[in-house]
Amino acid sequence: MKRPIAILLILIGLAIVTTLGVQFRHLLARTDHSEPATKTDESAKTDTVELSAEKFAAAEIVVAPVGSRELRSRRIVPGRIEYNATRHVQVKSPFGGLIRRIDVKVGERVSEGQVLAIVESPDLGELRADVKLRKTDLQRATEEHDWWHSIETNLNELIGRLKRPQNIPELSKEFADRPLGDFRQQVLSAYSQLRLDETLNANIKNAKEGVAGRTALERESARDTAIAKFDAVCEQAVRDVKKTHLAAESTMNDAERRLAVARQRLGLLVGLPVETLPDVEDDASLSTWPVKAPFTATVEEVLLAPKERIQTAEGLFQLADTARLWVQADIRERDWSALSIHPGQTISVQSPALPGKQLEATVAFVGRTVSVETHAVPLTADIDNKEGLLRPGMFVRVLIPDGSPRKCLTMPQSAVTSNDGRTFVFVQTAQRTFKAQDVKTGLSVEPWVEVQSGLQAGDQIVTAGVAILKAELLLEPEE
């Protein structure tokens, strides 16, 4: 009796265990199918940010498409801002003397050619006086030369005319206002005597035979003598006037040379080309010299005061034009791959004092020799500073192009953000809806960064307002 009851109890127990096992397997199956779906929904939900109309307006979000462009890697080397050596000078006195007046102050902006000071120097006065004397000598010599040149020209014309019979009164009247010097009287007198003797000789020939004889021979001889004398007077006059003319020309040329030498001495003293030397007519200002600004600049320093005595080549002012400055950098061995740059090429410059601002400079010089002390090659670039943002002595970062440019998919650096080791951007999927999209970036050349994966050309990504979307994304799981 007891045995059938035991068997029955065992069977009932097995049935209960089987039923519980089946129910447990169903429960496990339901759990395995539901949990992945929940996680996927939550993941999709946390990667998407939807802004209200008010938040969207306040966020001022800017969206731009992903596109292709050429990027070129760059080397970053330290540099410094310095004065442009050609626009930073010390204005010096070209001679010793006394400072009569100073017309500018420190910090004043001066224009090219503006008078900075007046200096007085005896040496300058002596050279200017010599130049003035040489000018007077040249003027006199030139007048003398021109006078004798006119006499020679007129005398040759007169003698040429007298080779043929002329009416003396009419000829004298014609040459009355033309210079002939003493040759007028010599030549015309000899010609008048010749005409007289020719006339007397002709009259005797026309007279009766009883008048001829000794008298006729005397008149003929007198005529021949007058012809010879006239020719001799003409020859001597031509010779004398030519000789005097050449002497006057030589004197004039010598005066020109002496004036040129005097002007060269003056030019060497004041440091100006001879052709630009100013003329001074007032004797009282022969010893004074205006010191002028060589270019438009700012007065950095006034080194002397009025009434002070100065020596030759002593500094008076320190001038600098900071509208254009130089960027000086040293390219060391590890960066020598960037030495393919050449004068005229554009490089970028950044300064800690100007966060977020990138300036452009033009390469002016790349050294050909490695410095023994620094083991570096010097680089000099010219940079515009019309806005006055840069000051000599500032340290900067110089971005030098390295290698060849290559075309790739790019996006603005401002679009990229990260969190817990995850790098992503926000892609606009609707007007106020944005999805966090994981990306892999490559070469970064401000303001662009290469997209290696995660995006395609034309994707609309957020470039401004990323911080607001990131905050919304991180806060969403807590809501």
VOPAGU-2260 file (C-alpha; in pm, 1 decimal, decimal comma):
REM VOPAGU-2260
SITE   aa  ch    i         X         Y         Z
SITE  MET   A    0       0,0       0,0       0,0
SITE  LYS   A    1     279,6     235,1      88,1
SITE  ARG   A    2     468,9     164,1    -237,8
SITE  PRO   A    3     198,8     288,4    -484,9
SITE  ILE   A    4     160,1     606,4    -276,9
SITE  ALA   A    5     536,0     677,8    -302,8
SITE  ILE   A    6     536,0     624,3    -674,8
SITE  LEU   A    7     241,6     860,5    -709,9
SITE  LEU   A    8     419,1    1131,4    -512,9
SITE  ILE   A    9     732,8    1098,3    -729,0
SITE  LEU   A   10     530,0    1135,5   -1048,6
SITE  ILE   A   11     352,1    1444,3    -913,7
SITE  GLY   A   12     688,8    1599,7    -826,4
SITE  LEU   A   13     835,1    1534,0   -1173,7
SITE  ALA   A   14     532,0    1697,4   -1333,4
SITE  ILE   A   15     572,1    2005,8   -1118,9
SITE  VAL   A   16     946,6    2032,5   -1200,3
SITE  THR   A   17     879,8    1991,7   -1572,7
SITE  THR   A   18     614,6    2262,7   -1565,4
SITE  LEU   A   19     843,8    2505,7   -1380,9
SITE  GLY   A   20    1130,2    2436,0   -1625,0
SITE  VAL   A   21     915,4    2511,0   -1925,2
SITE  GLN   A   22     794,7    2836,5   -1770,0
SITE  PHE   A   23    1153,7    2935,1   -1683,2
SITE  ARG   A   24    1269,6    2875,1   -2042,4
SITE  HIS   A   25     984,5    3092,4   -2173,8
SITE  LEU   A   26    1087,0    3365,5   -1933,5
SITE  LEU   A   27    1447,1    3350,8   -2049,8
SITE  ALA   A   28    1337,2    3367,3   -2411,9
SITE  ARG   A   29    1124,2    3672,9   -2348,5
SITE  THR   A   30    1412,1    3840,5   -2163,5
SITE  ASP   A   31    1666,0    3771,8   -2444,1
SITE  HIS   A   32    1437,8    3925,9   -2708,7
SITE  SER   A   33    1330,4    4235,2   -2519,6
SITE  GLU   A   34    1660,5    4362,9   -2375,7
SITE  PRO   A   35    1845,8    4423,7   -2710,0
SITE  ALA   A   36    1549,0    4611,4   -2849,2
SITE  THR   A   37    1540,7    4835,0   -2543,2
SITE  LYS   A   38    1912,9    4908,4   -2566,9
SITE  THR   A   39    1892,4    4990,6   -2938,6
SITE  ASP   A   40    1603,8    5226,9   -2884,4
SITE  GLU   A   41    1786,7    5398,9   -2600,4
SITE  SER   A   42    2109,7    5425,3   -2804,2
SITE  ALA   A   43    1926,2    5579,7   -3098,6
SITE  LYS   A   44    1746,4    5806,9   -2862,2
SITE  THR   A   45    2066,5    5931,7   -2686,5
SITE  ASP   A   46    2248,1    6000,4   -3020,1
SITE  THR   A   47    1974,5    6237,2   -3138,3
SITE  VAL   A   48    1910,8    6587,9   -3010,4
SITE  GLU   A   49    1587,6    6764,9   -3090,7
SITE  LEU   A   50    1568,0    7129,7   -2989,0
SITE  SER   A   51    1258,9    7324,9   -2914,9
SITE  ALA   A   52    1189,0    7626,1   -3132,1
SITE  GLU   A   53    1303,4    7857,3   -2851,3
SITE  LYS   A   54    1630,9    7671,3   -2789,3
SITE  PHE   A   55    1699,8    7643,7   -3160,4
SITE  ALA   A   56    1663,7    8021,9   -3206,4
SITE  ALA   A   57    1883,5    8094,0   -2903,3
SITE  ALA   A   58    2156,4    7846,3   -3006,1
SITE  GLU   A   59    2235,4    8034,7   -3330,0
SITE  ILE   A   60    2336,9    7710,7   -3496,3
SITE  VAL   A   61    2529,0    7726,0   -3824,0
SITE  VAL   A   62    2528,0    7431,2   -4062,4
SITE  ALA   A   63    2768,8    7370,4   -4351,2
SITE  PRO   A   64    2817,9    7083,0   -4595,7
SITE  VAL   A   65    3112,3    6844,7   -4588,1
SITE  GLY   A   66    3326,5    6902,6   -4898,5
SITE  SER   A   67    3654,1    6823,9   -5070,9
SITE  ARG   A   68    3956,0    7055,2   -5074,0
SITE  GLU   A   69    4334,2    7044,4   -5083,9
SITE  LEU   A   70    4518,0    7023,8   -4752,1
SITE  ARG   A   71    4889,1    7050,5   -4694,0
SITE  SER   A   72    5063,0    6951,7   -4374,5
SITE  ARG   A   73    5249,2    7223,5   -4186,0
SITE  ARG   A   74    5538,9    7240,8   -3946,0
SITE  ILE   A   75    5500,0    7465,0   -3642,8
SITE  VAL   A   76    5819,2    7644,2   -3535,2
SITE  PRO   A   77    5866,5    7918,5   -3275,7
SITE  GLY   A   78    5931,4    8269,4   -3402,1
SITE  ARG   A   79    5942,2    8629,8   -3291,9
SITE  ILE   A   80    5830,1    8965,4   -3425,7
SITE  GLU   A   81    6107,5    9212,8   -3502,0
SITE  TYR   A   82    6147,1    9549,1   -3667,1
SITE  ASN   A   83    6184,4    9551,2   -4042,3
SITE  ALA   A   84    6556,1    9630,1   -4065,8
SITE  THR   A   85    6499,9    9847,2   -4373,4
SITE  ARG   A   86    6232,2   10050,0   -4189,8
SITE  HIS   A   87    6405,2   10086,1   -3853,1
SITE  VAL   A   88    6689,4   10337,3   -3859,2
SITE  GLN   A   89    6885,5   10575,3   -3646,3
SITE  VAL   A   90    6888,9   10917,6   -3809,1
SITE  LYS   A   91    7240,9   11057,6   -3772,6
SITE  SER   A   92    7403,2   11393,4   -3826,1
SITE  PRO   A   93    7620,3   11390,9   -4139,9
SITE  PHE   A   94    7860,5   11643,7   -3985,7
SITE  GLY   A   95    7966,1   11794,2   -3656,7
SITE  GLY   A   96    7804,3   12110,8   -3534,9
SITE  LEU   A   97    7525,9   12246,2   -3314,6
SITE  ILE   A   98    7159,8   12145,1   -3287,4
SITE  ARG   A   99    6963,8   12464,7   -3340,8
SITE  ARG   A  100    6612,9   12320,2   -3321,2
SITE  ILE   A  101    6422,1   11992,5   -3271,8
SITE  ASP   A  102    6073,2   11983,8   -3422,3
SITE  VAL   A  103    5937,0   11642,0   -3314,5
SITE  LYS   A  104    5863,9   11444,7   -2997,0
SITE  VAL   A  105    5880,9   11079,8   -2899,2
SITE  GLY   A  106    5580,4   10885,4   -3026,9
SITE  GLU   A  107    5500,9   11139,4   -3299,5
SITE  ARG   A  108    5412,9   11007,5   -3645,2
SITE  VAL   A  109    5624,5   11175,6   -3913,6
SITE  SER   A  110    5596,4   11172,6   -4292,5
SITE  GLU   A  111    5870,2   11108,7   -4544,1
SITE  GLY   A  112    6068,7   11429,5   -4598,0
SITE  GLN   A  113    5935,9   11598,9   -4284,4
SITE  VAL   A  114    6192,2   11817,6   -4103,7
SITE  LEU   A  115    6295,0   11664,5   -3771,5
SITE  ALA   A  116    6563,3   11909,4   -3660,9
SITE  ILE   A  117    6785,9   12195,7   -3777,9
SITE  VAL   A  118    7162,4   12149,5   -3744,2
SITE  GLU   A  119    7426,7   12419,2   -3796,5
SITE  SER   A  120    7778,1   12329,2   -3913,4
SITE  PRO   A  121    8077,3   12542,4   -4023,5
SITE  ASP   A  122    8197,5   12256,7   -4245,4
SITE  LEU   A  123    7866,9   12261,1   -4428,7
SITE  GLY   A  124    7890,2   12639,7   -4470,5
SITE  GLU   A  125    8237,3   12620,1   -4621,5
SITE  LEU   A  126    8138,6   12357,5   -4876,0
SITE  ARG   A  127    7821,2   12540,3   -4968,9
SITE  ALA   A  128    8014,6   12865,8   -5008,0
SITE  ASP   A  129    8260,4   12685,8   -5233,5
SITE  VAL   A  130    7974,4   12549,1   -5443,7
SITE  LYS   A  131    7827,0   12895,1   -5470,7
SITE  LEU   A  132    8163,7   13041,0   -5578,6
SITE  ARG   A  133    8207,5   12768,1   -5839,3
SITE  LYS   A  134    7861,5   12840,4   -5974,9
SITE  THR   A  135    7954,8   13206,1   -6018,5
SITE  ASP   A  136    8280,4   13112,7   -6191,1
SITE  LEU   A  137    8096,0   12879,6   -6424,3
SITE  GLN   A  138    7838,3   13143,4   -6504,3
SITE  ARG   A  139    8109,8   13394,6   -6596,1
SITE  ALA   A  140    8305,2   13140,5   -6797,6
SITE  THR   A  141    7990,9   13038,5   -6981,3
SITE  GLU   A  142    7906,6   13396,3   -7067,9
SITE  GLU   A  143    8262,0   13453,7   -7193,6
SITE  HIS   A  144    8249,9   13137,8   -7399,8
SITE  ASP   A  145    7912,9   13225,9   -7551,6
SITE  TRP   A  146    8042,6   13577,8   -7634,2
SITE  TRP   A  147    8342,5   13451,1   -7825,5
SITE  HIS   A  148    8135,9   13183,4   -7992,6
SITE  SER   A  149    7905,7   13454,9   -8127,7
SITE  ILE   A  150    8201,8   13667,8   -8239,7
SITE  GLU   A  151    8356,5   13375,8   -8424,7
SITE  THR   A  152    8029,6   13292,2   -8596,8
SITE  ASN   A  153    7962,5   13653,1   -8698,4
SITE  LEU   A  154    8321,6   13716,8   -8812,8
SITE  ASN   A  155    8323,7   13412,0   -9036,5
SITE  GLU   A  156    7996,8   13525,2   -9191,1
SITE  LEU   A  157    8124,1   13881,9   -9238,6
SITE  ILE   A  158    8446,1   13771,7   -9405,6
SITE  GLY   A  159    8251,3   13540,0   -9631,3
SITE  ARG   A  160    8032,1   13830,2   -9738,0
SITE  LEU   A  161    8333,7   14056,4   -9798,0
SITE  LYS   A  162    8477,5   13815,0  -10053,1
SITE  ARG   A  163    8228,6   13980,7  -10289,2
SITE  PRO   A  164    8181,7   14355,3  -10340,4
SITE  GLN   A  165    7961,7   14500,5  -10067,3
SITE  ASN   A  166    7802,2   14831,8   -9980,9
SITE  ILE   A  167    7989,3   14926,5   -9664,1
SITE  PRO   A  168    7718,1   15144,2   -9506,7
SITE  GLU   A  169    7452,0   14879,6   -9562,9
SITE  LEU   A  170    7680,6   14599,9   -9441,2
SITE  SER   A  171    7779,2   14796,0   -9130,6
SITE  LYS   A  172    7414,6   14857,6   -9053,7
SITE  GLU   A  173    7332,8   14487,6   -9095,8
SITE  PHE   A  174    7605,1   14380,1   -8852,2
SITE  ALA   A  175    7559,5   14671,4   -8612,7
SITE  ASP   A  176    7378,4   14463,4   -8342,7
SITE  ARG   A  177    7590,3   14151,9   -8386,4
SITE  PRO   A  178    7902,5   14112,9   -8170,1
SITE  LEU   A  179    8234,2   14129,9   -8357,9
SITE  GLY   A  180    8464,9   14279,4   -8095,3
SITE  ASP   A  181    8774,8   14461,4   -8222,2
SITE  PHE   A  182    8758,1   14258,3   -8541,5
SITE  ARG   A  183    8480,1   14480,1   -8672,5
SITE  GLN   A  184    8714,2   14778,5   -8707,1
SITE  GLN   A  185    9012,1   14574,3   -8827,3
SITE  VAL   A  186    8830,0   14387,0   -9100,7
SITE  LEU   A  187    8603,9   14668,1   -9219,8
SITE  SER   A  188    8893,1   14918,7   -9227,2
SITE  ALA   A  189    9107,3   14684,2   -9437,7
SITE  TYR   A  190    8810,5   14621,5   -9665,8
SITE  SER   A  191    8739,6   14996,0   -9702,4
SITE  GLN   A  192    9103,0   15061,8   -9795,3
SITE  LEU   A  193    9084,4   14780,3  -10048,3
SITE  ARG   A  194    8773,1   14928,9  -10207,0
SITE  LEU   A  195    8934,3   15275,6  -10218,7
SITE  ASP   A  196    9246,3   15150,0  -10388,6
SITE  GLU   A  197    9040,5   14946,9  -10633,5
SITE  THR   A  198    8831,9   15253,8  -10718,3
SITE  LEU   A  199    9135,7   15479,8  -10769,2
SITE  ASN   A  200    9302,6   15222,7  -10987,7
SITE  ALA   A  201    8989,5   15185,2  -11198,6
SITE  ASN   A  202    8961,0   15565,5  -11239,7
SITE  ILE   A  203    9315,2   15596,3  -11363,0
SITE  LYS   A  204    9259,1   15325,8  -11622,1
SITE  ASN   A  205    8956,9   15512,5  -11750,8
SITE  ALA   A  206    9144,2   15846,5  -11774,9
SITE  LYS   A  207    9317,1   15975,5  -12082,6
SITE  GLU   A  208    9651,8   15839,7  -12191,6
SITE  GLY   A  209    9834,6   16147,2  -12071,2
SITE  VAL   A  210    9744,0   16065,4  -11710,5
SITE  ALA   A  211    9881,5   15711,7  -11727,0
SITE  GLY   A  212   10236,0   15615,0  -11654,7
SITE  ARG   A  213   10404,7   15620,3  -11313,4
SITE  THR   A  214   10084,9   15715,1  -11136,4
SITE  ALA   A  215    9900,2   15420,8  -11287,2
SITE  LEU   A  216   10165,7   15183,3  -11166,3
SITE  GLU   A  217   10156,3   15331,2  -10818,0
SITE  ARG   A  218    9778,8   15294,6  -10799,4
SITE  GLU   A  219    9792,7   14938,7  -10920,5
SITE  SER   A  220   10058,8   14858,6  -10664,1
SITE  ALA   A  221    9854,7   15022,1  -10391,6
SITE  ARG   A  222    9553,9   14811,8  -10490,6
SITE  ASP   A  223    9756,4   14490,9  -10473,5
SITE  THR   A  224    9892,4   14589,2  -10134,9
SITE  ALA   A  225    9538,9   14656,6  -10008,1
SITE  ILE   A  226    9426,1   14313,1  -10126,8
SITE  ALA   A  227    9716,4   14143,4   -9949,1
SITE  LYS   A  228    9657,9   14344,1   -9633,0
SITE  PHE   A  229    9287,0   14263,9   -9632,5
SITE  ASP   A  230    9355,6   13892,6   -9671,6
SITE  ALA   A  231    9615,1   13904,3   -9395,7
SITE  VAL   A  232    9381,6   14091,1   -9162,8
SITE  CYS   A  233    9104,7   13835,6   -9227,7
SITE  GLU   A  234    9334,7   13539,4   -9170,1
SITE  GLN   A  235    9471,8   13684,5   -8847,3
SITE  ALA   A  236    9124,5   13775,7   -8725,9
SITE  VAL   A  237    8994,2   13420,4   -8789,1
SITE  ARG   A  238    9295,0   13273,4   -8610,5
SITE  ASP   A  239    9271,9   13508,3   -8311,7
SITE  VAL   A  240    8899,6   13464,7   -8261,8
SITE  LYS   A  241    8925,5   13085,9   -8283,3
SITE  LYS   A  242    9210,1   13082,9   -8032,8
SITE  THR   A  243    9022,2   13304,2   -7790,5
SITE  HIS   A  244    8706,3   13098,5   -7835,9
SITE  LEU   A  245    8890,1   12774,6   -7754,5
SITE  ALA   A  246    9048,3   12932,5   -7448,0
SITE  ALA   A  247    8707,5   13047,3   -7326,8
SITE  GLU   A  248    8567,9   12698,7   -7386,2
SITE  SER   A  249    8851,7   12542,8   -7187,2
SITE  THR   A  250    8792,9   12785,5   -6900,7
SITE  MET   A  251    8421,8   12702,9   -6904,7
SITE  ASN   A  252    8487,1   12327,3   -6897,4
SITE  ASP   A  253    8729,3   12369,3   -6609,1
SITE  ALA   A  254    8470,2   12570,8   -6418,2
SITE  GLU   A  255    8213,2   12292,9   -6477,5
SITE  ARG   A  256    8455,4   12030,8   -6343,2
SITE  ARG   A  257    8537,3   12235,7   -6036,1
SITE  LEU   A  258    8168,1   12291,2   -5964,9
SITE  ALA   A  259    8102,7   11918,0   -6002,3
SITE  VAL   A  260    8384,8   11837,4   -5758,4
SITE  ALA   A  261    8251,6   12093,0   -5508,9
SITE  ARG   A  262    7901,9   11949,6   -5533,3
SITE  GLN   A  263    8033,2   11594,8   -5491,2
SITE  ARG   A  264    8218,8   11696,8   -5175,9
SITE  LEU   A  265    7901,0   11855,0   -5044,5
SITE  GLY   A  266    7698,3   11547,2   -5138,0
SITE  LEU   A  267    7942,0   11317,8   -4958,2
SITE  LEU   A  268    7920,0   11535,2   -4648,5
SITE  VAL   A  269    7540,3   11540,7   -4626,3
SITE  GLY   A  270    7491,1   11189,9   -4764,8
SITE  LEU   A  271    7274,1   11282,5   -5062,9
SITE  PRO   A  272    7310,5   11223,3   -5437,5
SITE  VAL   A  273    7450,3   11526,7   -5616,9
SITE  GLU   A  274    7137,8   11569,3   -5829,7
SITE  THR   A  275    6917,4   11601,0   -5519,0
SITE  LEU   A  276    7123,1   11864,3   -5337,6
SITE  PRO   A  277    6903,2   12166,7   -5257,4
SITE  ASP   A  278    7013,8   12509,3   -5380,2
SITE  VAL   A  279    7072,1   12772,1   -5112,3
SITE  GLU   A  280    7065,7   13135,4   -5219,3
SITE  ASP   A  281    7050,3   13297,1   -4875,4
SITE  ASP   A  282    7399,9   13343,7   -4731,8
SITE  ALA   A  283    7260,2   13336,7   -4378,1
SITE  SER   A  284    7147,8   12976,1   -4415,1
SITE  LEU   A  285    7460,4   12834,1   -4577,9
SITE  SER   A  286    7563,3   12662,7   -4252,3
SITE  THR   A  287    7219,8   12523,6   -4156,0
SITE  TRP   A  288    7089,4   12183,1   -4256,1
SITE  PRO   A  289    6737,2   12038,5   -4212,0
SITE  VAL   A  290    6747,3   11677,9   -4088,5
SITE  LYS   A  291    6453,0   11502,9   -4257,2
SITE  ALA   A  292    6268,1   11175,3   -4206,9
SITE  PRO   A  293    6380,9   10918,3   -4466,7
SITE  PHE   A  294    6036,8   10753,6   -4469,1
SITE  THR   A  295    5699,4   10766,3   -4295,4
SITE  ALA   A  296    5755,9   10635,7   -3943,0
SITE  THR   A  297    5714,2   10690,3   -3569,9
SITE  VAL   A  298    5973,9   10866,4   -3357,0
SITE  GLU   A  299    6087,8   10594,4   -3115,9
SITE  GLU   A  300    6354,2   10799,1   -2941,0
SITE  VAL   A  301    6502,6   11151,8   -2937,6
SITE  LEU   A  302    6869,1   11112,3   -2849,9
SITE  LEU   A  303    6980,2   11476,5   -2809,3
SITE  ALA   A  304    6838,3   11813,6   -2713,0
SITE  PRO   A  305    6851,1   12161,9   -2871,6
SITE  LYS   A  306    7174,8   12361,3   -2825,0
SITE  GLU   A  307    7376,2   12041,5   -2781,8
SITE  ARG   A  308    7690,5   11993,8   -2985,8
SITE  ILE   A  309    7710,3   11686,4   -3203,9
SITE  GLN   A  310    7986,3   11491,2   -3369,9
SITE  THR   A  311    7989,1   11357,3   -3724,2
SITE  ALA   A  312    7764,0   11047,5   -3758,1
SITE  GLU   A  313    7619,6   11091,8   -3407,6
SITE  GLY   A  314    7262,9   10971,3   -3368,9
SITE  LEU   A  315    6978,8   11222,4   -3338,2
SITE  PHE   A  316    6660,2   11013,7   -3362,9
SITE  GLN   A  317    6546,1   10653,4   -3364,5
SITE  LEU   A  318    6271,5   10601,6   -3625,2
SITE  ALA   A  319    6066,1   10292,7   -3696,6
SITE  ASP   A  320    5787,6   10213,6   -3937,8
SITE  THR   A  321    5581,9    9938,3   -3775,6
SITE  ALA   A  322    5323,7    9919,0   -4054,3
SITE  ARG   A  323    5531,2    9627,7   -4182,3
SITE  LEU   A  324    5735,1    9404,8   -3952,6
SITE  TRP   A  325    5952,0    9095,9   -3985,0
SITE  VAL   A  326    5883,0    8747,1   -3855,5
SITE  GLN   A  327    6209,8    8576,9   -3760,3
SITE  ALA   A  328    6219,8    8200,0   -3706,7
SITE  ASP   A  329    6480,8    7925,7   -3686,5
SITE  ILE   A  330    6412,1    7603,3   -3874,7
SITE  ARG   A  331    6589,8    7327,5   -3685,3
SITE  GLU   A  332    6700,1    6985,8   -3807,3
SITE  ARG   A  333    6375,3    6808,1   -3722,9
SITE  ASP   A  334    6186,0    7056,8   -3943,1
SITE  TRP   A  335    6423,6    7065,9   -4239,6
SITE  SER   A  336    6168,2    6888,4   -4454,9
SITE  ALA   A  337    5991,4    7226,2   -4470,1
SITE  LEU   A  338    6291,5    7396,9   -4630,6
SITE  SER   A  339    6131,9    7365,2   -4972,9
SITE  ILE   A  340    5966,1    7703,4   -4913,7
SITE  HIS   A  341    6094,7    7993,3   -5121,2
SITE  PRO   A  342    6083,0    8376,4   -5114,2
SITE  GLY   A  343    5741,0    8509,1   -5204,8
SITE  GLN   A  344    5555,9    8209,5   -5057,6
SITE  THR   A  345    5282,4    8270,8   -4800,2
SITE  ILE   A  346    5304,6    8128,1   -4447,5
SITE  SER   A  347    5070,9    8157,3   -4147,3
SITE  VAL   A  348    5152,7    8319,5   -3813,6
SITE  GLN   A  349    4970,9    8279,4   -3480,3
SITE  SER   A  350    5027,4    8463,9   -3153,7
SITE  PRO   A  351    4916,3    8374,1   -2798,8
SITE  ALA   A  352    4828,2    8741,3   -2761,1
SITE  LEU   A  353    4577,3    8712,3   -3047,6
SITE  PRO   A  354    4379,2    8393,6   -2975,2
SITE  GLY   A  355    4180,3    8259,5   -3267,9
SITE  LYS   A  356    4344,1    8498,3   -3514,4
SITE  GLN   A  357    4568,1    8375,0   -3794,9
SITE  LEU   A  358    4787,4    8620,8   -3985,4
SITE  GLU   A  359    4958,1    8580,9   -4320,9
SITE  ALA   A  360    5324,6    8663,3   -4388,3
SITE  THR   A  361    5532,9    8654,6   -4707,3
SITE  VAL   A  362    5867,8    8477,1   -4702,4
SITE  ALA   A  363    6145,2    8728,9   -4772,5
SITE  PHE   A  364    6456,5    8522,6   -4705,2
SITE  VAL   A  365    6550,8    8161,8   -4631,3
SITE  GLY   A  366    6906,0    8109,0   -4509,3
SITE  ARG   A  367    7148,6    7891,8   -4702,5
SITE  THR   A  368    7381,5    7825,0   -4408,0
SITE  VAL   A  369    7319,8    7630,0   -4088,5
SITE  SER   A  370    7407,4    7826,7   -3775,3
SITE  VAL   A  371    7692,2    7671,2   -3579,1
SITE  GLU   A  372    7538,4    7780,4   -3247,9
SITE  THR   A  373    7174,0    7683,2   -3303,7
SITE  HIS   A  374    7205,2    7418,5   -3578,1
SITE  ALA   A  375    6916,3    7594,8   -3749,7
SITE  VAL   A  376    6844,2    7773,8   -4075,8
SITE  PRO   A  377    6711,2    8131,9   -4037,4
SITE  LEU   A  378    6380,1    8233,6   -4192,1
SITE  THR   A  379    6262,9    8592,2   -4242,0
SITE  ALA   A  380    5909,8    8681,8   -4351,2
SITE  ASP   A  381    5740,7    9016,9   -4409,1
SITE  ILE   A  382    5408,3    9072,4   -4230,5
SITE  ASP   A  383    5149,3    9348,4   -4257,9
SITE  ASN   A  384    5087,0    9534,2   -3931,1
SITE  LYS   A  385    4871,8    9826,8   -4040,7
SITE  GLU   A  386    4620,1    9736,8   -3766,9
SITE  GLY   A  387    4895,3    9761,3   -3504,2
SITE  LEU   A  388    4819,5    9420,5   -3351,2
SITE  LEU   A  389    5183,5    9310,9   -3344,9
SITE  ARG   A  390    5471,0    9454,0   -3145,2
SITE  PRO   A  391    5844,7    9390,9   -3189,3
SITE  GLY   A  392    5957,9    9131,8   -2937,1
SITE  MET   A  393    5636,1    8925,8   -2942,8
SITE  PHE   A  394    5670,4    8548,9   -2966,2
SITE  VAL   A  395    5464,9    8375,2   -3234,1
SITE  ARG   A  396    5401,8    8033,9   -3386,2
SITE  VAL   A  397    5506,5    8007,9   -3748,8
SITE  LEU   A  398    5321,0    7750,8   -3960,2
SITE  ILE   A  399    5543,6    7643,2   -4248,4
SITE  PRO   A  400    5399,4    7433,0   -4535,4
SITE  ASP   A  401    5554,3    7086,2   -4553,8
SITE  GLY   A  402    5520,2    6840,1   -4839,7
SITE  SER   A  403    5279,4    6848,6   -5132,8
SITE  PRO   A  404    4909,2    6936,3   -5100,3
SITE  ARG   A  405    4656,9    6653,3   -5137,8
SITE  LYS   A  406    4282,7    6658,2   -5199,3
SITE  CYS   A  407    4061,1    6501,0   -4934,7
SITE  LEU   A  408    3718,9    6519,7   -4766,4
SITE  THR   A  409    3726,8    6799,1   -4508,6
SITE  MET   A  410    3515,5    6977,4   -4252,6
SITE  PRO   A  411    3571,6    7279,7   -4025,3
SITE  GLN   A  412    3763,5    7205,6   -3705,1
SITE  SER   A  413    3488,7    7381,6   -3510,7
SITE  ALA   A  414    3248,1    7100,6   -3600,2
SITE  VAL   A  415    3442,8    6829,3   -3415,6
SITE  THR   A  416    3386,1    6751,9   -3047,8
SITE  SER   A  417    3457,4    6456,1   -2817,8
SITE  ASN   A  418    3342,0    6287,1   -2499,0
SITE  ASP   A  419    3474,1    5980,0   -2309,3
SITE  GLY   A  420    3714,0    5894,7   -2593,6
SITE  ARG   A  421    3443,9    5932,0   -2856,7
SITE  THR   A  422    3499,2    6178,2   -3146,2
SITE  PHE   A  423    3184,3    6290,6   -3322,6
SITE  VAL   A  424    3003,1    6567,7   -3507,7
SITE  PHE   A  425    2637,6    6667,3   -3523,5
SITE  VAL   A  426    2461,5    6594,6   -3852,0
SITE  GLN   A  427    2138,1    6779,1   -3922,8
SITE  THR   A  428    1861,8    6530,4   -3997,0
SITE  ALA   A  429    1568,6    6772,1   -3974,2
SITE  GLN   A  430    1523,0    7142,3   -3922,0
SITE  ARG   A  431    1569,7    7121,3   -3541,0
SITE  THR   A  432    1694,2    6765,1   -3511,7
SITE  PHE   A  433    2060,9    6664,4   -3501,2
SITE  LYS   A  434    2234,6    6330,1   -3473,0
SITE  ALA   A  435    2572,4    6269,0   -3309,4
SITE  GLN   A  436    2780,0    6092,6   -3573,9
SITE  ASP   A  437    3109,9    5922,4   -3487,8
SITE  VAL   A  438    3396,4    6027,2   -3717,2
SITE  LYS   A  439    3758,9    5946,9   -3771,3
SITE  THR   A  440    3977,5    6248,2   -3848,5
SITE  GLY   A  441    4315,6    6278,3   -4015,4
SITE  LEU   A  442    4531,3    6573,4   -4119,2
SITE  SER   A  443    4438,5    6895,8   -3941,4
SITE  VAL   A  444    4527,4    7226,8   -4105,2
SITE  GLU   A  445    4351,2    7517,6   -3942,8
SITE  PRO   A  446    4063,8    7582,6   -3993,2
SITE  TRP   A  447    4004,7    7246,3   -4167,0
SITE  VAL   A  448    4038,0    6882,2   -4065,3
SITE  GLU   A  449    4040,0    6572,2   -4284,3
SITE  VAL   A  450    3746,0    6327,6   -4261,8
SITE  GLN   A  451    3870,4    5970,5   -4294,4
SITE  SER   A  452    3539,8    5797,2   -4213,3
SITE  GLY   A  453    3190,8    5858,7   -4076,3
SITE  LEU   A  454    3073,7    6124,7   -4322,1
SITE  GLN   A  455    3012,2    6170,0   -4690,4
SITE  ALA   A  456    3041,5    6471,6   -4916,4
SITE  GLY   A  457    2733,9    6690,7   -4886,0
SITE  ASP   A  458    2640,7    6589,4   -4527,1
SITE  GLN   A  459    2511,0    6890,1   -4339,8
SITE  ILE   A  460    2708,0    6926,3   -4015,5
SITE  VAL   A  461    2692,2    7182,1   -3737,1
SITE  THR   A  462    2989,4    7423,5   -3735,3
SITE  ALA   A  463    2863,8    7672,5   -3475,0
SITE  GLY   A  464    2655,2    7592,7   -3167,6
SITE  VAL   A  465    2821,3    7252,5   -3117,1
SITE  ALA   A  466    2868,2    7311,8   -2744,0
SITE  ILE   A  467    2495,8    7364,2   -2691,1
SITE  LEU   A  468    2405,0    7045,0   -2877,4
SITE  LYS   A  469    2668,6    6850,8   -2683,1
SITE  ALA   A  470    2526,3    6975,4   -2353,3
SITE  GLU   A  471    2178,1    6870,7   -2459,5
SITE  LEU   A  472    2312,1    6531,7   -2566,6
SITE  LEU   A  473    2485,3    6465,1   -2234,0
SITE  LEU   A  474    2193,8    6586,2   -2022,9
SITE  GLU   A  475    1927,4    6384,8   -2207,2
SITE  PRO   A  476    1981,5    6048,6   -2033,5
SITE  GLU   A  477    1914,6    6210,8   -1696,0
SITE  GLU   A  478    1570,9    6350,9   -1798,1
